[in-house]
Amino acid sequence: MDGGVDTLAIERAFAVQKAGVEARRTGFGVPERRAALSRLARAIRREEAAIVAALRADFGKPEVETILTEILPVQEEIRHARRHLRRWARTRRVAPTLATFGTSARIRPEARGVCLIISPWNYPLNLALAPLVSCLAAGNSAILKPSELTPATSGLIARMIAETFPPELVTVVEGGKETAQTLLALPFDHIFFTGSPEVGRVVMAAAARTLASVTLELGGKSPSIIAADADIENAARWIAFGKFANAGQTCIAPDHVFVHASVRDRFLQALRARIAATCTAGARDPRLARIVSDHHAARLKSLTADALSKGARLVHDGGAEGRAHGPSLIEAVTPEMAIDREEIFGPILPIIPYEDEAEVIARINARPKPLALYIFGRDRARTDRIIAATSSGGVCVNLTMLHYSHAGLPFGGVNGSGMGAAHGEHGFRAFSHDRAILTNRFSPLPLVFPPYEGRPQRLVALLRRIFG
Ligand code: NAD
């Protein structure tokens, strides 16, 4: 809950940015944008220790994970954008078509204007600042609303941004749901939202009122499939990393695993060994991130309790104490259980043995299209078959999550898991409008303008004979 939303301050922050739109159209070119990105990179470098401390305070995130998954990805996004921005922002020529013979055509990527970025708590620095990089690279201003569930990180982002950018370029508005809704009522030019599918619907409905364009980076249940011929050690290593890093609170964490029945025992054994190697002190092991809030810790406990009461079995119990939750493995999950329907978003991994690949594909296709699909196996033809038979935002073969880190790949979901894409050039395009510009040189089209009797009719008849 927000303690009294300062609507006037929010409207003022928006008006300040709106007033600067025209000046930015001409005065915020590639050199100025690259300079803005460098300022952001320097601010992050300067505040590294504070960032690590804030994430530790918010949910006990270990330093290495903070550096690997919060700081480095944003710095990489900045480096990549600075290096390629000139090319991305260039006006592109397009060859003439028959009807436009005698003209020249160009596509000019332009800033959309004033953008709203709403970010979640699970990677609170990365998911606030990486979209900001694309937003600035494309020449926009931004109002950033980070999550209220990570107050230390959100406060730090607000201070960093205030010290780095003038408010007409970037402003942070802190607050929760009501603050977000006050912002969503304003006529932004683009809204970039990262969060749950439920709130994604609220954002899209709000955007429908102002006709703001939207990018929705949502979540859902990302499945993994382990085929009989998979390298089981490798599968266990990547799935344990994907599921238990950040305590499973990752949009692209493998939500559940379909494992071929013939390798189920070996996979379980390998997974248990991975857990034992990385977490020796139970749920409170300092190498594990905490669950972000009491509410989410209780939600995970009730997911487990509901599943156990309906016949599921914990085949590895990592324990749960307060906001600490150890890696846990659960079997015999069925569709009546909430854990089979809801995005788990925690370190509990359902393991579902299968015999028939077609049945797995049918189960995946019966649900909203996932954000990621992970396939483990040596048979390339089978992998291609599974990819062709399903849909998802992205796919990783024989690893998990790393597609997020490839600056050249579009990162995003499809329908239930989102729309539009982030990262690198794809992020730049999300925050740009491709403006079509057609210039007349010697277009002969006036020869067929009305009145149509006589020459236009004869020319059209000739054209039909040639091209019809
Ligand atoms: P959330 O949707 O609850 O909140 C996200 C943001 O929306 C927060 O800033 C919050 O203040 C705001 N918000 C919450 N309720 C709102 C409402 N009714 N109206 C307007 N704004 C509202 O998500 P979360 O719990 O912070 O994050 C977890 C979800 O985000 C998971 O579903 C996860 O899969 C998804 N996620 C997706 C990506 C991605 O890149 N696709 C990345 C991280 C998380």
Boltz pocket constraint, residues with backbone or C-beta under 6 A from the ligand:
constraints:
  - pocket:
      binder: B
      contacts: [[A, 118], [A, 119], [A, 120], [A, 121], [A, 122], [A, 123], [A, 127], [A, 145], [A, 146], [A, 147], [A, 148], [A, 175], [A, 176], [A, 177], [A, 180], [A, 181], [A, 194], [A, 195], [A, 196], [A, 197], [A, 199], [A, 200], [A, 202], [A, 203], [A, 216], [A, 217], [A, 218], [A, 219], [A, 220], [A, 250], [A, 251], [A, 252], [A, 343], [A, 345], [A, 371], [A, 412], [A, 413], [A, 417], [A, 418]]
      max_distance: 6.0
